[in-house]
Structure formats: C-alpha cells, structure tokens
Amino acid sequence: MIKATLLALVCCLACAPLLAQLPTDSPVDVLRHPEWNKGVFFGGGTTVASSPSGSNLVLGFRLGRVLTNEHGPGILRGTYEMAIDIVPLDEYWINGGQYAGGVDPVVFKWNFTSGCKVAPYFAAVGGAVFSNHNLPPGDTSQINFTSGPEIGAQIFGKGRNSWDISVKAYHLSNASLGNHNPGLNANLQFMLGYTWH
C-alpha cells in the first residue's frame, strides 16, 4: 500500500509541470501571433492639477495589427502591436461645452500574453484633436496635439473577442500654433471598449 501511494505521489509530482502549460485553445491565442483586430471604445475623463480645468467625453474606433509572435520571459512575455484610433466625438467641457474630434495615428502597444483569459497591455499614444472653437477657450488654437501612456486589459470570454478596460494619461497642447498655449497639462481618461479579433 505504501509503494502504491508513493508511486501515485511521484506520478502527480511528475505531471505538475504540465499544469503550468497554456492550453492550446486559450482565447489569448489571438494576440500571440500576427493578426488584425478592430474595436470600439467610449469613456470620459478629467484634468488633474491643470489650469484651465475641464472634463471630456470620448467615443472612438481602434484598428490594430499584432506585428510579432510572442517574445520575452515569464509575465513580460508578449507581442508588439500597432494601431490607429479614429475619434469622431471628443466633447470637452472647459467653461462650457465644445465639440472636438481627432485621430491617434500613433498607438504603439505591448500585449502581455502569459495569461489564458486576461491580457494586460501598455501603449504609447499620440495624435491630434480638431475642435470647432479654440481649445482651451481664448486666443489659442482649434488644432491640438495629444500624447501619453495608456494601460489596460483585454478580458476574454469563451470566444475570440474581448471586453477592454483602460486608463490613459495624456497632455494636450497646440504646440504654439495659437498665440497662447495654456494646454491641458495632465488629463486622465477612463475607457471601456469591445474588440473583435
């Protein structure tokens, strides 16, 4: 009886490394090799310790392409993706409401792919915002530029698609296109999205 118990224990211990292997049908597989994806997102944000202060509402679309297979060790293992955001609605409230829209042609994204159902990511995002009046109000400009980091996670269900949550910290500036450039120095934007892989 003792020998049978020891044999069963040795077999269990020998099989333990198999538990650490990723299943071949993991939903995160869609991020582990080059492939296109497309998504929608909406959210809102506010300025942080910035003058003038304000808030915004955003609605947009993201088209991305995973460009590499997985690289890196352990939890840093992941893939590199490039994307573009089209933002038809970026409503700002700074001394009243103001319509804007824009494009982020620079979205450099690292997908952390070591998980089975959740893939965190980090992205550097940059683009331009076009408004119907000077933004912020005053002798500024209707064209502004944004840049900053975005962190988030893609949460997969049973299929290939994911719900996405993220937060972006960005700076808005007209790069001295206007006579004044007060900008919005620090903004936080919280977003919820859905991606088709």
C-alpha positions in Angstrom: 0.0 0.0 0.0 2.8 2.4 0.8 4.5 1.7 -2.5 1.3 2.4 -4.4 0.8 5.6 -2.5 4.5 6.7 -3.3 4.1 5.7 -6.9 0.9 7.8 -7.2 2.6 10.8 -5.4 5.6 10.6 -7.8 3.3 10.5 -10.8 1.4 13.5 -9.6 4.6 15.4 -9.0 6.0 14.4 -12.4 2.8 15.8 -14.0 2.8 19.1 -12.1 4.8 21.0 -14.8 2.0 20.2 -17.2 -0.4 22.3 -15.2 1.8 25.4 -16.0 1.4 24.9 -19.7 -1.0 27.1 -21.5 -4.0 25.4 -23.1 -3.8 25.4 -26.9 -7.3 26.8 -27.1 -6.7 29.8 -24.9 -8.7 32.9 -26.0 -5.5 35.0 -25.6 -4.0 33.0 -28.6 -5.5 35.6 -30.9 -2.8 38.0 -29.5 0.1 35.6 -29.7 0.8 35.9 -33.5 0.3 38.5 -36.2 -3.4 39.2 -36.8 -5.8 42.2 -37.3 -8.3 43.4 -34.7 -10.9 46.2 -34.6 -12.7 47.7 -31.7 -14.9 50.5 -30.3 -14.5 52.4 -27.1 -16.1 55.1 -25.1 -15.2 56.9 -21.9 -14.6 60.1 -20.1 -12.0 61.9 -18.2 -11.0 65.0 -16.3 -8.0 67.3 -15.9 -5.7 66.7 -12.9 -4.0 69.7 -11.3 -4.3 71.6 -14.6 -5.4 75.2 -15.3 -7.8 75.6 -17.0 -9.6 72.6 -15.6 -12.2 70.6 -17.5 -13.6 67.2 -18.5 -14.4 65.3 -21.6 -16.4 62.5 -23.2 -14.9 60.3 -25.9 -16.2 57.8 -28.5 -13.9 56.2 -30.9 -12.8 53.2 -33.0 -9.4 51.4 -33.0 -7.9 49.3 -35.8 -4.8 47.4 -34.8 -2.4 44.8 -36.1 -0.3 42.4 -33.9 3.0 42.5 -35.7 5.1 39.9 -33.9 4.9 36.5 -32.4 5.5 36.2 -28.6 8.8 37.4 -27.2 10.2 37.7 -23.6 10.3 35.7 -20.4 7.5 34.9 -17.9 4.9 37.5 -17.2 6.7 40.0 -19.5 6.1 37.7 -22.5 4.0 39.4 -25.1 3.5 40.7 -28.6 4.0 44.1 -30.3 1.0 45.8 -31.9 0.5 49.0 -33.8 -2.9 50.6 -34.1 -4.7 53.8 -35.1 -7.6 55.4 -33.2 -10.4 57.4 -35.1 -12.2 59.6 -32.6 -15.4 61.2 -34.1 -16.5 62.5 -30.7 -14.2 64.1 -28.1 -16.5 66.6 -26.3 -14.7 68.9 -23.9 -16.3 71.0 -21.1 -14.0 73.9 -20.3 -16.0 77.0 -19.5 -18.9 75.4 -21.4 -19.2 72.5 -23.9 -17.1 72.3 -27.0 -17.2 69.7 -29.8 -13.9 68.1 -31.0 -12.8 65.0 -32.9 -9.5 63.6 -33.7 -7.1 60.8 -34.8 -4.4 59.0 -32.9 -2.2 57.6 -35.7 0.5 56.5 -33.2 -0.6 53.7 -30.9 2.5 51.5 -30.0 1.2 48.7 -27.9 2.7 45.8 -25.9 0.3 42.9 -25.2 1.2 40.8 -22.1 0.1 37.3 -23.3 1.2 35.0 -20.5 -2.4 34.6 -19.2 -5.2 32.5 -20.6 -8.2 34.9 -20.4 -6.8 38.3 -19.5 -4.2 40.2 -21.5 -2.9 43.4 -19.9 -1.3 45.9 -22.1 0.8 49.1 -22.1 0.6 51.6 -25.0 2.2 54.9 -26.0 -0.5 57.0 -27.8 -0.2 60.2 -29.8 -2.4 62.2 -32.1 -4.3 65.4 -33.0 -7.6 66.9 -31.8 -9.6 69.2 -34.1 -12.3 71.4 -32.4 -15.0 73.8 -33.7 -13.6 76.6 -31.4 -10.3 77.3 -29.8 -9.4 74.7 -27.2 -8.9 75.7 -24.4 -11.0 78.8 -24.9 -9.2 82.0 -25.6 -6.5 83.1 -28.1 -5.3 79.5 -28.6 -5.9 77.2 -31.5 -8.6 74.8 -32.9 -5.8 72.2 -33.6 -4.2 70.5 -30.6 -1.8 67.5 -30.2 -2.0 64.8 -27.5 0.5 62.3 -26.2 0.7 60.0 -23.3 0.7 56.4 -21.9 -2.3 54.1 -21.8 -2.6 51.0 -19.6 -5.4 48.5 -19.8 -6.5 44.9 -20.0 -8.4 42.8 -22.6 -10.7 40.3 -20.9 -11.7 37.3 -23.0 -14.8 35.2 -22.6 -15.4 31.9 -24.4 -14.9 33.3 -27.9 -12.2 35.3 -29.7 -13.5 38.8 -28.7 -12.7 40.8 -25.6 -14.0 43.5 -23.4 -11.4 46.1 -22.8 -10.8 48.5 -19.9 -8.2 51.1 -19.9 -6.9 54.4 -18.5 -5.0 57.0 -20.5 -2.9 59.8 -19.0 -2.2 62.5 -21.7 -1.1 66.0 -22.3 -2.9 68.3 -24.7 -1.1 71.2 -26.4 -1.4 73.3 -29.5 2.4 73.3 -30.0 2.3 77.1 -30.2 0.0 77.1 -33.3 -2.0 79.7 -31.4 -0.9 82.9 -29.8 -1.3 81.3 -26.4 -0.6 77.7 -25.4 -2.0 77.0 -21.9 -2.7 73.4 -22.9 -4.2 70.8 -20.6 -1.1 69.5 -18.8 -2.5 66.4 -17.1 -5.6 64.5 -18.1 -6.9 61.1 -17.1 -9.3 59.3 -19.3 -11.1 56.1 -18.4 -12.4 53.9 -21.2 -14.5 50.8 -21.8 -14.3 49.0 -25.2 -15.0 45.9 -27.2 -12.6 44.3 -29.6 -13.2 41.8 -32.4 -10.1 39.6 -33.1 
